[in-house]
Amino acid sequence: MADEEINEDYPVEIQEYLSVFANSIDSVDEMLKNMMSVSRNELLQKLDPFEQAKVDLVSAYTLNSMFWVYLVTQGVNPKEHPVKQELERIRVYMNRFKEIEKKNAGKLDRGAASRLVKNALWEPKPKNASKAANKRKSKS
């Protein structure tokens, strides 16, 4: 869709919105082509079960959201359609997943981390210590 192209079917004021919408559709189309280029089984084999569940949840939510948008474009009120309950059900599972993810997240042991950093850093010896060591060597 060229920026200069003006269609008499819609008001000029929404030209920018339509242009952004068209770009968004192109972006979604490109992402879907990338996703569809790899088989689902091939993708899931590379992931652990936790990541597989995440992919399934995001995929289900995305598809239902796209269907929601489709219903709107067809003049159907999606709030009165079963897709609303499906999106809510998926959202509940996504929240459960986030809770599990938080519980499984590694906890930082601040004491151990500070000891590790402290011992890993190089500290120069004080100049007085090297002079004292030289004096002891020269007396021997």
Solvent accessible surface area in square Angstrom, and as a share of the most:
residue,aa,sasa,rsa
1,M,127,0.57
2,A,52,0.40
3,D,107,0.55
4,E,148,0.66
5,E,97,0.43
6,I,109,0.56
7,N,61,0.31
8,E,158,0.71
9,D,126,0.65
10,Y,46,0.18
11,P,78,0.49
12,V,99,0.57
13,E,139,0.62
14,I,63,0.32
15,Q,31,0.14
16,E,128,0.57
17,Y,162,0.62
18,L,54,0.27
19,S,24,0.16
20,V,89,0.51
21,F,103,0.43
22,A,29,0.23
23,N,96,0.49
24,S,53,0.34
25,I,86,0.44
26,D,94,0.49
27,S,48,0.31
28,V,58,0.33
29,D,66,0.34
30,E,113,0.51
31,M,115,0.51
32,L,57,0.28
33,K,132,0.56
34,N,97,0.50
35,M,112,0.50
36,M,152,0.68
37,S,89,0.57
38,V,59,0.34
39,S,63,0.41
40,R,134,0.49
41,N,109,0.56
42,E,87,0.39
43,L,67,0.34
44,L,28,0.14
45,Q,150,0.67
46,K,151,0.64
47,L,51,0.25
48,D,75,0.39
49,P,107,0.67
50,F,65,0.27
51,E,62,0.28
52,Q,55,0.24
53,A,41,0.32
54,K,75,0.32
55,V,42,0.24
56,D,57,0.30
57,L,31,0.16
58,V,76,0.44
59,S,34,0.22
60,A,35,0.28
61,Y,62,0.23
62,T,59,0.34
63,L,113,0.56
64,N,29,0.15
65,S,33,0.21
66,M,74,0.33
67,F,84,0.35
68,W,65,0.23
69,V,74,0.42
70,Y,116,0.44
71,L,12,0.06
72,V,81,0.47
73,T,84,0.49
74,Q,106,0.47
75,G,70,0.67
76,V,65,0.37
77,N,72,0.37
78,P,10,0.06
79,K,131,0.56
80,E,147,0.66
81,H,52,0.23
82,P,92,0.58
83,V,6,0.04
84,K,91,0.39
85,Q,115,0.51
86,E,55,0.25
87,L,14,0.07
88,E,84,0.38
89,R,123,0.45
90,I,4,0.02
91,R,98,0.36
92,V,62,0.36
93,Y,93,0.35
94,M,44,0.20
95,N,75,0.39
96,R,132,0.48
97,F,23,0.09
98,K,111,0.47
99,E,101,0.45
100,I,86,0.44
101,E,59,0.26
102,K,146,0.62
103,K,159,0.67
104,N,103,0.53
105,A,56,0.43
106,G,77,0.74
107,K,171,0.73
108,L,127,0.63
109,D,92,0.48
110,R,188,0.69
111,G,33,0.31
112,A,38,0.30
113,A,33,0.26
114,S,66,0.43
115,R,145,0.53
116,L,128,0.64
117,V,83,0.48
118,K,141,0.60
119,N,126,0.64
120,A,79,0.61
121,L,117,0.58
122,W,207,0.73
123,E,120,0.54
124,P,90,0.57
125,K,168,0.71
126,P,91,0.57
127,K,165,0.70
128,N,118,0.60
129,A,48,0.38
130,S,55,0.35
131,K,125,0.53
132,A,40,0.31
133,A,37,0.28
134,N,91,0.47
135,K,129,0.55
136,R,161,0.59
137,K,152,0.65
138,S,92,0.59
139,K,173,0.74
140,S,128,0.83
